[in-house]
Amino acid sequence: MTDDKQERIRQRAHAIWEQAGRPDGAHQQHWDQATAEIDGEDGKPKAKAVRPKGPAAAKAKDSKPKDTKPKPARPRKASAS
Protein backbone atom coordinates (compact mmCIF):
# COMPACT_ATOMS: atom_id res chain seq x y z
CA MET A 1 0.00 0.00 0.00
CA THR A 2 1.36 3.39 -0.89
CA ASP A 3 1.96 6.01 1.79
CA ASP A 4 -0.53 8.34 0.08
CA LYS A 5 -3.26 5.70 0.11
CA GLN A 6 -2.60 4.83 3.75
CA GLU A 7 -2.77 8.51 4.68
CA ARG A 8 -6.10 8.88 2.87
CA ILE A 9 -7.44 5.83 4.72
CA ARG A 10 -6.19 7.24 8.04
CA GLN A 11 -7.88 10.60 7.40
CA ARG A 12 -11.16 8.93 6.33
CA ALA A 13 -11.13 6.58 9.35
CA HIS A 14 -10.64 9.60 11.61
CA ALA A 15 -13.57 11.39 9.97
CA ILE A 16 -15.76 8.28 10.38
CA TRP A 17 -14.75 8.07 14.05
CA GLU A 18 -15.68 11.73 14.60
CA GLN A 19 -19.01 11.34 12.78
CA ALA A 20 -19.80 8.34 14.98
CA GLY A 21 -19.33 10.44 18.10
CA ARG A 22 -15.75 9.36 18.86
CA PRO A 23 -16.62 5.97 20.39
CA ASP A 24 -13.96 3.90 22.15
CA GLY A 25 -13.02 0.51 20.74
CA ALA A 26 -14.36 0.89 17.20
CA HIS A 27 -11.08 1.77 15.49
CA GLN A 28 -10.89 -1.48 13.48
CA GLN A 29 -14.42 -1.05 12.10
CA HIS A 30 -13.67 2.55 11.15
CA TRP A 31 -10.38 1.56 9.51
CA ASP A 32 -12.08 -1.26 7.56
CA GLN A 33 -14.88 1.06 6.41
CA ALA A 34 -12.38 3.71 5.33
CA THR A 35 -10.30 1.11 3.49
CA ALA A 36 -13.37 -0.14 1.62
CA GLU A 37 -14.37 3.41 0.67
CA ILE A 38 -10.89 4.36 -0.54
CA ASP A 39 -10.52 1.07 -2.44
CA GLY A 40 -13.90 1.77 -4.05
CA GLU A 41 -12.73 5.21 -5.12
CA ASP A 42 -9.56 3.75 -6.61
CA GLY A 43 -11.60 1.22 -8.60
CA LYS A 44 -13.84 3.86 -10.17
CA PRO A 45 -12.91 5.26 -13.56
CA LYS A 46 -11.53 8.79 -13.43
CA ALA A 47 -13.48 10.00 -16.47
CA LYS A 48 -17.23 10.52 -16.46
CA ALA A 49 -19.08 7.48 -17.76
CA VAL A 50 -20.65 7.79 -21.19
CA ARG A 51 -24.44 7.44 -21.22
CA PRO A 52 -25.87 4.95 -23.68
CA LYS A 53 -27.79 6.36 -26.60
CA GLY A 54 -30.96 5.00 -28.10
CA PRO A 55 -34.35 3.78 -26.91
CA ALA A 56 -33.02 2.11 -23.75
CA ALA A 57 -31.49 5.38 -22.55
CA ALA A 58 -34.73 7.29 -23.20
CA LYS A 59 -36.78 4.68 -21.34
CA ALA A 60 -34.47 4.78 -18.31
CA LYS A 61 -34.59 8.57 -18.28
CA ASP A 62 -38.40 8.68 -18.34
CA SER A 63 -38.99 6.01 -15.71
CA LYS A 64 -39.89 7.15 -12.22
CA PRO A 65 -38.38 5.57 -9.11
CA LYS A 66 -40.72 3.23 -7.28
CA ASP A 67 -42.39 4.47 -4.13
CA THR A 68 -40.59 2.74 -1.27
CA LYS A 69 -42.87 3.95 1.53
CA PRO A 70 -44.66 1.19 3.43
CA LYS A 71 -48.39 1.04 2.91
CA PRO A 72 -50.52 2.09 5.87
CA ALA A 73 -52.12 -0.73 7.85
CA ARG A 74 -55.77 -1.42 7.22
CA PRO A 75 -58.08 -1.16 10.23
CA ARG A 76 -59.11 -4.46 11.78
CA LYS A 77 -62.65 -5.72 11.49
CA ALA A 78 -64.71 -5.56 14.65
CA SER A 79 -65.20 -8.94 16.30
CA ALA A 80 -68.71 -10.44 16.53
CA SER A 81 -68.52 -11.16 20.28
Buried (B, 14 or more C-beta within 10 A) or exposed (E): EEEEBEEBBEEBBBEBBEEEEEEEEBEEBBBEBBBEBBEEEEEEEEEEEEEEEEEEEEEEEEEEEEEEEEEEEEEEEEEEE
